[in-house]
Amino acid sequence: MKLRIIATCAALLALGACAGTATRPAAEARDAVVASDVPAQGRLRGYVATRRHGDFVIVDGREQRREVEYGWDYERAVALRRTFDLDGRLLETKELSGADLGLTETERARAEALVRGHPALRELVAAPDVLFWVGGFAYRKPGDPYCDRGSRCVHVIPGSDFGNHAVAHAIVDLQTDRVVHPFYRPPEGEPIQHAHGE
């Protein structure tokens, strides 16, 4: 089932490339500063843990169990890996430069809300049969004015007929809480990066 969902998302990304229209950089930059009509108090803040798992490390020649957690710090705009002992004491925090973490349900909901509230997108996604594909694929591009270092950009692809036909393809940066590329069109042959958590 998981592979089927990933395959469907990849197909929708490809459809999004066909359905979208190319935009000039200046026009897209103007669109990016248009705020969504969603309440600002829903903006994500602080540290958000995205996943946690058990692991083993060698300490003084002995194997010890640890809990490892990955998350995004919205105050510092950086991915973190935090290591805890089994009593919950924090042992280490490490910044993960360039890491793309999967989204929590709260983050997915915020990304969808930002697209639904964007003036240029709201009518395209208003139908009751529109399903949103959000957060399975991160977007970071060196030199992009919105989605370079310190961003938390993700693809958001609304599809009609319950997700089967892409009606839009946007890039949302959850770090700045805005739709930064409302009508994104991937360059031909550009690989889509899956957010896997490490």
N, C-alpha and C positions, 0 to 999 in steps of 0.2 A: 504493500500500500504506500509506504514512504517513497519507494522508487517511482511509483506511478505519479505521486504528487510532484516530486522533483521534475519528472519528465514533462508533466503538464505545465509547471512554472516555466521551464526552459522554452517550451513551445509558445507560451504566451509572451515571453520576452522577445522571441523572434517575430511573433505577430505584431507586437508593439512597435517593432522597428518598421514594419510595413504600414501600420495604421497611423503612426505619427507623421508629422510633417517637419521637415528641417527648418530650423529657425536661425536667423542671423544672430551672432553673439550679442550685439547691442540690444536687439529686441528681447532676447532671452534674459539679459541682465535686468532690463526694466521689469519683466514679469516676475523675476525672483524676489524683488523687494515688495511685491504686493502681498499684504498679510492675509491670512485666512480669517474668515469670520468665525473663529472659535475662541472660547474664553481663554485668556492668557494664564489663568490659574491652573489650567491643565498641563502646563509646560513641565517637562521632566526635570527634576533637580536631584542633587546629592548623588549618592552611590547606588547603582542598581545592579544587583547580582543576576547574572544571566544563566549560570549553571554551576553545579557543584558535584564533586565525585570523590570517592575514596582513592587513596594512592599509597604506595610504600616507598620509603626512603631509607638509605643506609646512614645511620648515625653511630659513630664510634664502633664501626664494624658490625653493628646489629641492625636488623631490619625493623623499622618502626612504621606504624600506620599513621597516615595524615589525611586530612580533608583539604581538598584543593578547590578553590572557588574562583570563577572568572566573572568579571563585571565591568561596568562602565561608570566612570566618575564624571558626572556632568558638571561639577564645579571646576575640575582641572582639565576636562576634555581629553581624557586618556583611558585606555583599557588597562585593567589591573588583574594580576593573579595574586590571590591571597591564600596563604597556607596556615592551617590551624591544626592544633593537636586534638586528640579525641575528647578533651575536656572543653573544647571551644576557644582555647586561648590562641590569639593571633600570633603566629611565629614569624611570618615574613610577608611583606607586600612588595611586589615587583611590577613596575610599569612595563607594558607590552607595546612597544612602539610599532605602529602600523597594523596591529591586530584587528581583525574584523569579527566581532562577536555576534552570535544569533540574538534575536530580540525576545524580550519578554512579552506576555500578552498585553501588558499595559503599554509598552512601546509600540506594539503593532496597532493597538487601538488609537494611539495618538497620531501615528502616521496616517492612518485611514481618515481620522477626523480632519487633519490638516488638508488632505486632498479634497475631502467632501466640502470643506469650507472655502476652498480657493475659488475666487470669482471666475477664473477662466475654465475651471474644471467642474464646478458644481452641477451644471446642467447635464454634462456628459455622464455623470455617475449617479444621477438621482433616481433612476428606475429601480423598482423593488427587486429585480432579478440580477442586479449587479453584485458580483462577489469580488472581494479584494484579495489579491495575492501580495502579501507584504512581508518584507524582512528576510526571506530566504536567501536573498542575494544582496550583498553589500556593494557599495559603489565608492571607490576611492581612486582618484586619478591625479597624478602629479601635475601641478600647474592649473588644475581646475580652480576657479575663483571661490568655489563654495565647498568642494568635496576633496580637499587635499588634507594635509596633516591636521589632526585635531577635530576632524568632522566625524559625524556618525550618520553618513548618508546611506540610504537604502532605496532599492527599486520598489515602486508601488504601481501595480498593474491592475486596474479595475477591469473586469470582464463581464459582459452581458451574458444572458442565458446561463446564469449561475457560474460564471467564470470561464466559459468556453470561447468567448470571442472578445479579444481585447478592445476596449473603447478608448483607452488612454494609457500613457506610460509616463509616469512622473518620477522624479528623484526628490526625496524628502531628506533634509538634514535635521535629525532630532536634536542635535547639539544646539543649533540656532533656532529650532522650532519653526521651520518654515519650509515651504515647497521651493526648492532652489532651481529645478529644471521642470517646469510644468509640462512641457511637450518634448520629452527626451527622445532622441533617436540615436541608437547605438551606431557607431561607425561600422561599416560592413566588415565582418570577420572579427570584431572585438569580442574577446572571451568575457563571459559573465562570471564574476567571482562569487562563489558560494560562501556564506558566513557560517563558519563551523565552530567557532568558540575558542580557538587557540591561535 
